[in-house]
Amino acid sequence: MTKWQGKVAVITGGGGVLCSQIAECLAAEGTKVALIDVAEEKAQEALRRVRAVGSDGLAIRASVLSKDELQAAADQVLAKFGRVDFLINGAGGNHPRATTTEDVSFFDLPEDAVRFVFDLNFWGTFLTCQILGKIMAAQKEGVILNIASMSSFRPLTKVPAYSAAKAAVANFTQWLAVYMAQEYSPRIRVVAIAPGFFITEQNRYLLLDEKGHPTERGQRIIAHTPLGRFGEPRDLCGAVKWLLSDEAIFVTGIVLPVDGGFAAFSGV
């Protein structure tokens, strides 16, 4: 038996490009994975990948913006597996209508789109930590891993709502790390990763053109990434597994860049 077998991970946004890959990586080590996504068919596809590498799990349709749906999902996980060892808050993303363009200035961004982006990234993380974190508080152990962003450190042009929300996620990660350790157990850790630039469904329109070539924005990103490329989903797996493992048992409250060096490069 490996150190991962018998562990249970809950992943929101589990049907997405990055989180489905993280789910597959954890499952390959023997972790059971509960995949929560508002798009049930994507969660089911991710579950098939989990089973294909020899583990098992659940695919649950739930919105991270609904406390009732999250509670129902948590109840399903507990009924099947009895515990939650890892929570990965992967639900998030941007929205085209919350993005400034040559035709749409900051002053014209619609309120509903901005609220949607902020709520999805921050409020969805906050609510999920309330529901699933309570299970860890009762267990006196567990790891919460949030998904921050390069935008958490330096706001990116065009995406003010996304940048603000991801900055909030990073700050909340630090706050919750202190709270859980002091109020419940030092065996509960809260950490985050800040992915660099990975092609996802939400950002594809910003980074690639219709032919799949980097846009001007995409070219600038690659030029400012010392490793010279966009990230591949599997590039996240090593960092995630380390942060979740006991090898990182004295690590909490950090936001770890996984970015090909983007955050370290001044451009000169």
C-alpha positions in Angstrom: 0.0 0.0 0.0 1.3 3.4 -0.9 0.9 6.6 1.2 -1.9 7.7 -1.2 -4.0 4.6 -1.1 -7.1 5.0 1.0 -6.9 8.8 0.8 -10.0 10.7 -0.5 -9.7 13.9 -2.5 -12.6 16.2 -3.4 -11.9 18.4 -6.4 -14.2 21.2 -7.5 -14.1 22.1 -11.1 -13.1 18.5 -11.5 -14.2 18.3 -15.1 -11.9 21.1 -16.2 -8.7 20.8 -18.2 -6.4 21.3 -15.2 -8.3 19.7 -12.4 -9.2 16.5 -14.4 -5.5 16.0 -15.0 -4.8 16.5 -11.3 -7.5 14.0 -10.5 -5.9 11.5 -12.8 -2.5 12.0 -11.3 -3.8 11.5 -7.8 -5.9 8.5 -8.8 -2.8 6.8 -10.4 -1.3 6.9 -6.9 -4.4 5.2 -5.4 -6.4 8.2 -4.2 -10.1 8.0 -4.5 -11.4 11.2 -6.1 -14.8 12.9 -5.9 -15.2 15.3 -8.8 -17.6 18.2 -8.4 -18.6 20.2 -11.4 -21.6 22.2 -12.6 -21.2 20.3 -15.9 -22.0 16.7 -14.9 -20.9 15.3 -18.3 -17.4 16.7 -17.8 -17.2 15.3 -14.3 -18.3 11.9 -15.6 -15.6 12.0 -18.3 -13.0 12.8 -15.6 -14.3 10.0 -13.5 -13.7 7.6 -16.4 -10.1 8.7 -16.5 -9.8 8.2 -12.8 -11.1 4.6 -13.1 -8.9 4.0 -16.2 -5.8 4.4 -14.0 -7.1 2.0 -11.4 -8.9 4.1 -8.7 -12.5 5.0 -8.0 -14.5 8.0 -7.1 -17.7 10.0 -7.7 -18.9 12.4 -10.2 -21.3 15.0 -8.6 -23.1 17.8 -10.3 -23.1 20.8 -8.0 -22.5 24.5 -8.1 -19.8 25.9 -5.8 -22.1 29.0 -5.5 -24.8 27.0 -3.8 -24.3 26.0 -0.2 -27.1 23.5 -0.3 -25.7 21.8 -3.4 -22.2 21.7 -1.8 -23.6 20.2 1.4 -25.4 17.5 -0.6 -22.2 16.7 -2.4 -20.3 16.5 0.9 -23.0 14.1 2.2 -22.5 11.9 -0.9 -18.7 11.8 -0.4 -19.1 10.9 3.3 -21.7 8.3 2.6 -19.4 6.5 0.2 -15.9 7.1 1.6 -16.4 8.3 5.2 -13.8 11.1 5.2 -12.1 13.8 3.2 -8.3 14.0 3.2 -7.8 16.6 0.5 -9.9 19.4 -0.9 -8.8 21.1 -4.1 -10.7 24.2 -5.0 -10.4 24.2 -8.8 -13.7 25.8 -9.8 -13.0 29.2 -11.4 -12.2 31.0 -14.6 -12.8 34.2 -16.4 -15.7 35.4 -18.6 -15.4 37.2 -22.0 -17.9 39.9 -20.9 -15.7 40.7 -17.9 -12.7 41.4 -20.1 -11.7 44.8 -21.4 -11.2 45.0 -25.2 -10.6 47.7 -27.8 -14.4 48.1 -28.0 -15.3 47.6 -24.3 -13.5 49.8 -21.7 -13.3 49.2 -18.0 -16.1 51.7 -17.5 -18.5 49.7 -19.6 -17.9 46.2 -18.1 -21.3 44.8 -17.1 -21.9 44.3 -13.4 -23.4 40.8 -13.8 -20.3 39.5 -15.7 -17.9 41.1 -13.1 -19.9 39.7 -10.2 -20.0 36.2 -11.9 -16.2 36.1 -12.2 -15.5 37.3 -8.7 -18.1 35.0 -7.2 -17.0 31.9 -9.1 -13.4 32.3 -8.1 -13.5 33.7 -4.6 -17.0 33.1 -3.2 -17.0 29.5 -4.7 -13.7 28.8 -2.9 -15.0 30.4 0.4 -18.2 28.4 0.4 -16.5 25.1 -0.4 -14.0 25.6 2.4 -16.9 26.2 4.8 -18.7 23.0 3.8 -15.7 20.6 3.3 -13.4 22.3 5.7 -15.9 21.6 8.5 -15.3 17.9 7.8 -11.6 18.3 8.2 -12.1 20.3 11.4 -14.0 17.4 12.9 -11.3 14.9 11.7 -8.5 17.2 13.0 -6.6 16.6 9.8 -6.6 17.3 6.1 -5.2 19.6 3.4 -7.0 22.3 1.5 -5.4 23.4 -1.7 -6.7 26.5 -3.5 -6.0 27.5 -7.0 -4.6 31.0 -7.2 -3.0 32.6 -10.2 -0.2 34.8 -11.6 -2.9 37.5 -11.2 -2.7 37.0 -7.5 0.7 38.6 -7.4 0.5 41.1 -10.3 -2.9 42.0 -11.9 -3.0 41.1 -15.6 -4.3 43.5 -18.2 -7.8 43.0 -19.5 -9.1 40.9 -16.6 -9.8 43.1 -13.6 -12.4 40.9 -12.0 -10.4 37.7 -12.4 -7.2 39.4 -11.0 -9.1 40.8 -8.0 -10.7 37.5 -7.3 -7.5 35.5 -7.5 -5.7 38.0 -5.2 -8.5 37.4 -2.8 -8.0 33.6 -3.0 -4.4 34.0 -2.2 -5.1 36.2 0.8 -7.9 33.9 2.0 -5.5 30.9 1.7 -3.2 32.6 4.2 -6.0 33.6 6.6 -7.6 30.1 6.6 -4.2 28.4 7.1 -3.8 30.3 10.4 -7.4 29.9 11.5 -7.5 26.1 10.9 -4.2 25.4 12.6 -4.9 27.6 15.6 -8.6 26.9 16.1 -8.8 23.2 15.2 -5.6 21.3 14.5 -2.0 21.8 13.3 -2.6 18.7 11.2 -4.9 20.8 9.0 -2.9 22.7 6.3 -4.1 25.2 3.8 -2.0 26.0 0.7 -2.4 27.2 -2.8 -0.7 26.9 -6.2 -0.5 29.8 -8.6 -0.4 28.3 -12.1 1.3 30.3 -14.8 -0.2 30.2 -18.3 -2.0 27.0 -19.2 -4.5 26.8 -22.1 -8.0 26.2 -20.7 -11.5 26.6 -22.0 -11.8 30.0 -20.3 -8.6 31.6 -21.6 -8.2 30.0 -25.0 -9.7 33.0 -26.8 -7.1 35.3 -25.2 -4.0 33.1 -25.8 -4.7 31.3 -29.1 -6.1 32.4 -32.4 -8.5 30.4 -34.6 -5.6 28.5 -36.1 -4.3 27.5 -32.7 -1.3 29.9 -32.9 -0.4 32.2 -30.0 -2.1 35.6 -30.2 -0.1 38.8 -29.6 -0.9 38.4 -25.9 0.1 34.8 -26.0 3.4 35.7 -27.7 4.1 38.2 -25.0 3.5 35.7 -22.3 5.8 33.1 -23.8 8.5 35.8 -24.3 8.2 36.6 -20.5 8.3 32.9 -19.5 11.9 31.8 -19.1 11.0 28.2 -19.9 9.6 29.4 -23.2 6.2 27.7 -23.4 2.7 27.5 -22.0 2.3 25.0 -19.2 1.0 21.5 -19.8 -1.7 20.2 -17.4 0.6 17.5 -16.1 3.1 20.2 -15.1 0.9 20.8 -12.0 1.0 17.3 -10.7 4.3 17.3 -9.0 3.7 20.5 -7.1 0.2 19.4 -6.1 1.3 16.0 -4.8 4.1 17.5 -2.8 1.8 20.1 -1.2 -0.7 17.4 -0.3 1.8 14.9 1.0 3.5 14.6 4.4 6.7 15.7 2.8 5.2 19.2 3.1 3.9 18.6 6.6 5.5 21.9 7.9 4.2 23.9 4.9 1.0 25.9 5.3 -0.2 29.4 4.2 1.9 29.5 1.0 1.0 30.3 -2.6 3.4 28.3 -4.8 4.0 29.5 -8.4 4.0 26.8 -11.0 4.7 29.1 -13.9 7.9 28.3 -15.9 9.6 31.3 -14.2 7.1 33.9 -15.3 6.9 35.6 -11.8 10.7 35.7 -11.5 11.4 37.5 -14.8 11.4 41.3 -14.9 11.4 41.3 -18.7 15.0 42.5 -18.8 
